[in-house]
Amino acid sequence: MKMKISVIIGILHMSMGVVTKGANAIYFGRWVVLFSEVVTGLIIMLGLFGWMDILIFAKWSYVMEPYSYD
């Protein structure tokens, strides 16, 4: 349980850092940095680890009954 929560918090923390970098890139007018680092970084990071977070939440929401015969 602790490991799954730490993964979720870590992904949120890294996502906030990339979004902050994107806000700085927009503010300073660095459009190449925005599209080459921020957008691609979010796609790759959330594509891999975001999917893992979705699976963690799905596992938590699924009721498991180990002694049923379904």
Distance bins in CASP14 RR format, pairs under 12 A and 6 or more apart:
PFRMAT RR
TARGET T0000
AUTHOR 0000-0000-0000
RMODE 2
METHOD distances of the structure
MODEL  1
1 7 0 0 0 0 0 1 0 0 0 0 0
1 8 0 0 0 0 0 1 0 0 0 0 0
1 56 0 0 0 0 0 1 0 0 0 0 0
1 59 0 0 0 0 0 1 0 0 0 0 0
1 60 0 0 0 0 1 0 0 0 0 0 0
2 8 0 0 0 0 0 1 0 0 0 0 0
2 9 0 0 0 0 0 1 0 0 0 0 0
3 9 0 0 0 0 0 1 0 0 0 0 0
3 10 0 0 0 0 0 1 0 0 0 0 0
3 52 0 0 0 0 0 1 0 0 0 0 0
3 56 0 0 0 0 1 0 0 0 0 0 0
4 10 0 0 0 0 0 1 0 0 0 0 0
4 11 0 0 0 0 0 1 0 0 0 0 0
4 52 0 0 0 0 1 0 0 0 0 0 0
4 53 0 0 0 0 1 0 0 0 0 0 0
4 55 0 0 0 0 1 0 0 0 0 0 0
4 56 1 0 1 0 0 0 0 0 0 0 0
4 57 0 0 0 0 1 0 0 0 0 0 0
4 58 0 0 0 0 0 1 0 0 0 0 0
4 59 0 0 0 0 1 0 0 0 0 0 0
4 60 0 0 0 0 1 0 0 0 0 0 0
5 11 0 0 0 0 0 1 0 0 0 0 0
5 12 0 0 0 0 0 1 0 0 0 0 0
5 53 0 0 0 0 0 1 0 0 0 0 0
5 56 0 0 0 0 1 0 0 0 0 0 0
5 57 0 0 0 0 0 1 0 0 0 0 0
5 60 0 0 0 0 0 1 0 0 0 0 0
6 12 0 0 0 0 0 1 0 0 0 0 0
6 13 0 0 0 0 0 1 0 0 0 0 0
6 53 0 0 0 0 0 1 0 0 0 0 0
6 56 0 0 0 0 0 1 0 0 0 0 0
7 13 0 0 0 0 0 1 0 0 0 0 0
7 14 0 0 0 0 0 1 0 0 0 0 0
7 48 0 0 0 0 0 1 0 0 0 0 0
7 49 1 0 0 1 0 0 0 0 0 0 0
7 50 0 0 0 0 1 0 0 0 0 0 0
7 51 0 0 0 0 0 1 0 0 0 0 0
7 52 1 0 0 1 0 0 0 0 0 0 0
7 53 1 0 0 1 0 0 0 0 0 0 0
7 54 0 0 0 0 0 1 0 0 0 0 0
7 55 0 0 0 0 0 1 0 0 0 0 0
7 56 1 0 0 1 0 0 0 0 0 0 0
7 57 0 0 0 0 0 1 0 0 0 0 0
8 14 0 0 0 0 0 1 0 0 0 0 0
8 15 0 0 0 0 0 1 0 0 0 0 0
8 49 0 0 0 0 1 0 0 0 0 0 0
8 50 0 0 0 0 1 0 0 0 0 0 0
8 52 0 0 0 0 1 0 0 0 0 0 0
8 53 1 0 1 0 0 0 0 0 0 0 0
8 54 0 0 0 0 0 1 0 0 0 0 0
8 55 0 0 0 0 0 1 0 0 0 0 0
8 56 1 0 0 1 0 0 0 0 0 0 0
8 57 0 0 0 0 1 0 0 0 0 0 0
8 60 0 0 0 0 0 1 0 0 0 0 0
9 15 0 0 0 0 0 1 0 0 0 0 0
9 16 0 0 0 0 0 1 0 0 0 0 0
9 49 0 0 0 0 0 1 0 0 0 0 0
9 53 0 0 0 0 0 1 0 0 0 0 0
9 56 0 0 0 0 0 1 0 0 0 0 0
10 16 0 0 0 0 1 0 0 0 0 0 0
10 17 0 0 0 0 0 1 0 0 0 0 0
10 45 0 0 0 0 0 1 0 0 0 0 0
10 49 0 0 0 0 1 0 0 0 0 0 0
10 50 0 0 0 0 0 1 0 0 0 0 0
10 52 0 0 0 0 0 1 0 0 0 0 0
10 53 0 0 0 0 1 0 0 0 0 0 0
11 17 0 0 0 0 0 1 0 0 0 0 0
11 18 0 0 0 0 0 1 0 0 0 0 0
11 42 0 0 0 0 0 1 0 0 0 0 0
11 45 1 0 0 1 0 0 0 0 0 0 0
11 46 1 0 0 1 0 0 0 0 0 0 0
11 47 0 0 0 0 0 1 0 0 0 0 0
11 48 0 0 0 0 1 0 0 0 0 0 0
11 49 1 0 1 0 0 0 0 0 0 0 0
11 50 1 0 0 1 0 0 0 0 0 0 0
11 51 0 0 0 0 0 1 0 0 0 0 0
11 52 1 0 0 1 0 0 0 0 0 0 0
11 53 1 0 1 0 0 0 0 0 0 0 0
11 54 0 0 0 0 0 1 0 0 0 0 0
11 56 0 0 0 0 0 1 0 0 0 0 0
11 57 0 0 0 0 0 1 0 0 0 0 0
12 18 0 0 0 0 0 1 0 0 0 0 0
12 19 0 0 0 0 0 1 0 0 0 0 0
12 45 0 0 0 0 0 1 0 0 0 0 0
12 46 0 0 0 0 0 1 0 0 0 0 0
12 49 0 0 0 0 0 1 0 0 0 0 0
12 50 0 0 0 0 1 0 0 0 0 0 0
12 53 0 0 0 0 1 0 0 0 0 0 0
13 19 0 0 0 0 0 1 0 0 0 0 0
13 20 0 0 0 0 0 1 0 0 0 0 0
13 45 0 0 0 0 0 1 0 0 0 0 0
13 49 0 0 0 0 0 1 0 0 0 0 0
14 20 0 0 0 0 0 1 0 0 0 0 0
14 21 0 0 0 0 0 1 0 0 0 0 0
14 41 0 0 0 0 1 0 0 0 0 0 0
14 42 0 0 0 0 1 0 0 0 0 0 0
14 44 0 0 0 0 0 1 0 0 0 0 0
14 45 1 0 0 1 0 0 0 0 0 0 0
14 46 0 0 0 0 1 0 0 0 0 0 0
14 48 0 0 0 0 0 1 0 0 0 0 0
14 49 0 0 0 0 1 0 0 0 0 0 0
14 50 0 0 0 0 0 1 0 0 0 0 0
14 53 0 0 0 0 0 1 0 0 0 0 0
15 21 0 0 0 0 0 1 0 0 0 0 0
15 22 0 0 0 0 0 1 0 0 0 0 0
15 38 0 0 0 0 0 1 0 0 0 0 0
15 41 0 0 0 0 1 0 0 0 0 0 0
15 42 1 0 0 1 0 0 0 0 0 0 0
15 43 0 0 0 0 0 1 0 0 0 0 0
15 44 0 0 0 0 0 1 0 0 0 0 0
15 45 1 0 0 1 0 0 0 0 0 0 0
15 46 1 0 0 1 0 0 0 0 0 0 0
15 47 0 0 0 0 0 1 0 0 0 0 0
15 49 0 0 0 0 1 0 0 0 0 0 0
15 50 0 0 0 0 1 0 0 0 0 0 0
15 53 0 0 0 0 0 1 0 0 0 0 0
16 22 0 0 0 0 0 1 0 0 0 0 0
16 23 0 0 0 0 0 1 0 0 0 0 0
16 42 0 0 0 0 0 1 0 0 0 0 0
16 45 0 0 0 0 0 1 0 0 0 0 0
17 23 0 0 0 0 1 0 0 0 0 0 0
17 24 0 0 0 0 1 0 0 0 0 0 0
17 25 0 0 0 0 0 1 0 0 0 0 0
17 37 0 0 0 0 0 1 0 0 0 0 0
17 38 0 0 0 0 1 0 0 0 0 0 0
17 41 0 0 0 0 0 1 0 0 0 0 0
17 42 0 0 0 0 0 1 0 0 0 0 0
17 45 0 0 0 0 0 1 0 0 0 0 0
18 24 0 0 0 0 0 1 0 0 0 0 0
18 25 0 0 0 0 0 1 0 0 0 0 0
18 33 0 0 0 0 0 1 0 0 0 0 0
18 34 0 0 0 0 0 1 0 0 0 0 0
18 37 0 0 0 0 1 0 0 0 0 0 0
18 38 1 0 1 0 0 0 0 0 0 0 0
18 39 0 0 0 0 1 0 0 0 0 0 0
18 40 0 0 0 0 0 1 0 0 0 0 0
18 41 1 0 0 1 0 0 0 0 0 0 0
18 42 1 0 1 0 0 0 0 0 0 0 0
18 43 0 0 0 0 0 1 0 0 0 0 0
18 44 0 0 0 0 0 1 0 0 0 0 0
18 45 1 0 0 1 0 0 0 0 0 0 0
18 46 0 0 0 0 1 0 0 0 0 0 0
18 49 0 0 0 0 0 1 0 0 0 0 0
19 25 0 0 0 0 0 1 0 0 0 0 0
19 26 0 0 0 0 0 1 0 0 0 0 0
19 34 0 0 0 0 0 1 0 0 0 0 0
19 38 1 0 0 1 0 0 0 0 0 0 0
19 39 0 0 0 0 0 1 0 0 0 0 0
19 41 0 0 0 0 0 1 0 0 0 0 0
19 42 1 0 0 1 0 0 0 0 0 0 0
19 45 0 0 0 0 0 1 0 0 0 0 0
19 46 0 0 0 0 0 1 0 0 0 0 0
20 26 0 0 0 0 0 1 0 0 0 0 0
20 27 0 0 0 0 0 1 0 0 0 0 0
20 38 0 0 0 0 1 0 0 0 0 0 0
20 42 0 0 0 0 0 1 0 0 0 0 0
21 27 0 0 0 0 0 1 0 0 0 0 0
21 28 0 0 0 0 0 1 0 0 0 0 0
21 30 0 0 0 0 1 0 0 0 0 0 0
21 33 1 0 0 1 0 0 0 0 0 0 0
21 34 0 0 0 0 1 0 0 0 0 0 0
21 36 0 0 0 0 0 1 0 0 0 0 0
21 37 1 0 0 1 0 0 0 0 0 0 0
21 38 1 0 1 0 0 0 0 0 0 0 0
21 39 0 0 0 0 0 1 0 0 0 0 0
21 40 0 0 0 0 0 1 0 0 0 0 0
21 41 0 0 0 0 1 0 0 0 0 0 0
21 42 0 0 0 0 1 0 0 0 0 0 0
22 28 0 0 0 0 1 0 0 0 0 0 0
22 29 0 0 0 0 0 1 0 0 0 0 0
22 30 0 0 0 0 1 0 0 0 0 0 0
22 31 0 0 0 0 0 1 0 0 0 0 0
22 32 0 0 0 0 0 1 0 0 0 0 0
22 33 1 0 0 1 0 0 0 0 0 0 0
22 34 1 0 1 0 0 0 0 0 0 0 0
22 35 0 0 0 0 1 0 0 0 0 0 0
22 36 0 0 0 0 0 1 0 0 0 0 0
22 37 0 0 0 0 1 0 0 0 0 0 0
22 38 1 0 1 0 0 0 0 0 0 0 0
22 39 0 0 0 0 1 0 0 0 0 0 0
22 40 0 0 0 0 0 1 0 0 0 0 0
22 41 0 0 0 0 0 1 0 0 0 0 0
22 42 0 0 0 0 1 0 0 0 0 0 0
23 29 0 0 0 0 0 1 0 0 0 0 0
23 30 0 0 0 0 0 1 0 0 0 0 0
23 33 0 0 0 0 0 1 0 0 0 0 0
23 34 0 0 0 0 1 0 0 0 0 0 0
23 38 0 0 0 0 1 0 0 0 0 0 0
24 30 1 0 0 1 0 0 0 0 0 0 0
24 33 0 0 0 0 1 0 0 0 0 0 0
24 34 0 0 0 0 1 0 0 0 0 0 0
24 37 0 0 0 0 0 1 0 0 0 0 0
24 38 0 0 0 0 1 0 0 0 0 0 0
25 31 1 0 0 1 0 0 0 0 0 0 0
25 32 0 0 0 0 1 0 0 0 0 0 0
25 33 1 0 1 0 0 0 0 0 0 0 0
25 34 1 0 1 0 0 0 0 0 0 0 0
25 35 0 0 0 0 1 0 0 0 0 0 0
25 36 0 0 0 0 1 0 0 0 0 0 0
25 37 1 0 0 1 0 0 0 0 0 0 0
25 38 1 0 0 1 0 0 0 0 0 0 0
25 39 0 0 0 0 1 0 0 0 0 0 0
26 33 0 0 0 0 1 0 0 0 0 0 0
26 34 1 0 0 1 0 0 0 0 0 0 0
26 35 0 0 0 0 0 1 0 0 0 0 0
26 38 0 0 0 0 1 0 0 0 0 0 0
26 39 0 0 0 0 0 1 0 0 0 0 0
27 33 0 0 0 0 0 1 0 0 0 0 0
27 34 0 0 0 0 0 1 0 0 0 0 0
28 34 0 0 0 0 1 0 0 0 0 0 0
29 35 0 0 0 0 0 1 0 0 0 0 0
30 36 0 0 0 0 1 0 0 0 0 0 0
30 37 0 0 0 0 1 0 0 0 0 0 0
30 38 0 0 0 0 1 0 0 0 0 0 0
31 37 0 0 0 0 0 1 0 0 0 0 0
31 38 0 0 0 0 0 1 0 0 0 0 0
31 39 0 0 0 0 0 1 0 0 0 0 0
32 38 0 0 0 0 0 1 0 0 0 0 0
32 39 0 0 0 0 0 1 0 0 0 0 0
32 40 0 0 0 0 0 1 0 0 0 0 0
33 39 0 0 0 0 1 0 0 0 0 0 0
33 40 0 0 0 0 0 1 0 0 0 0 0
33 41 0 0 0 0 0 1 0 0 0 0 0
34 40 0 0 0 0 0 1 0 0 0 0 0
34 41 0 0 0 0 0 1 0 0 0 0 0
34 42 0 0 0 0 0 1 0 0 0 0 0
35 41 0 0 0 0 0 1 0 0 0 0 0
35 42 0 0 0 0 0 1 0 0 0 0 0
35 43 0 0 0 0 0 1 0 0 0 0 0
36 42 0 0 0 0 0 1 0 0 0 0 0
36 43 0 0 0 0 0 1 0 0 0 0 0
37 43 0 0 0 0 0 1 0 0 0 0 0
37 44 0 0 0 0 0 1 0 0 0 0 0
37 45 0 0 0 0 0 1 0 0 0 0 0
38 44 0 0 0 0 0 1 0 0 0 0 0
38 45 0 0 0 0 0 1 0 0 0 0 0
38 46 0 0 0 0 0 1 0 0 0 0 0
39 45 0 0 0 0 0 1 0 0 0 0 0
39 46 0 0 0 0 0 1 0 0 0 0 0
40 46 0 0 0 0 0 1 0 0 0 0 0
40 47 0 0 0 0 0 1 0 0 0 0 0
41 47 0 0 0 0 1 0 0 0 0 0 0
41 48 0 0 0 0 0 1 0 0 0 0 0
41 49 0 0 0 0 0 1 0 0 0 0 0
42 48 0 0 0 0 0 1 0 0 0 0 0
42 49 0 0 0 0 0 1 0 0 0 0 0
42 50 0 0 0 0 0 1 0 0 0 0 0
43 49 0 0 0 0 0 1 0 0 0 0 0
43 50 0 0 0 0 0 1 0 0 0 0 0
43 51 0 0 0 0 0 1 0 0 0 0 0
44 50 0 0 0 0 0 1 0 0 0 0 0
44 51 0 0 0 0 0 1 0 0 0 0 0
45 51 0 0 0 0 0 1 0 0 0 0 0
45 52 0 0 0 0 0 1 0 0 0 0 0
45 53 0 0 0 0 0 1 0 0 0 0 0
46 52 0 0 0 0 0 1 0 0 0 0 0
46 53 0 0 0 0 1 0 0 0 0 0 0
46 54 0 0 0 0 1 0 0 0 0 0 0
47 53 0 0 0 0 1 0 0 0 0 0 0
47 54 0 0 0 0 1 0 0 0 0 0 0
47 55 0 0 0 0 0 1 0 0 0 0 0
48 54 0 0 0 0 0 1 0 0 0 0 0
48 55 0 0 0 0 0 1 0 0 0 0 0
49 55 0 0 0 0 0 1 0 0 0 0 0
49 56 0 0 0 0 0 1 0 0 0 0 0
50 56 0 0 0 0 1 0 0 0 0 0 0
50 57 0 0 0 0 0 1 0 0 0 0 0
50 58 0 0 0 0 0 1 0 0 0 0 0
51 57 0 0 0 0 0 1 0 0 0 0 0
51 58 0 0 0 0 0 1 0 0 0 0 0
52 58 0 0 0 0 0 1 0 0 0 0 0
52 59 0 0 0 0 0 1 0 0 0 0 0
53 59 0 0 0 0 0 1 0 0 0 0 0
53 60 0 0 0 0 0 1 0 0 0 0 0
54 60 0 0 0 0 0 1 0 0 0 0 0
54 61 0 0 0 0 0 1 0 0 0 0 0
55 61 0 0 0 0 0 1 0 0 0 0 0
55 62 0 0 0 0 0 1 0 0 0 0 0
56 62 0 0 0 0 0 1 0 0 0 0 0
58 64 0 0 0 0 0 1 0 0 0 0 0
63 70 0 0 0 0 0 1 0 0 0 0 0
64 70 0 0 0 0 0 1 0 0 0 0 0
END
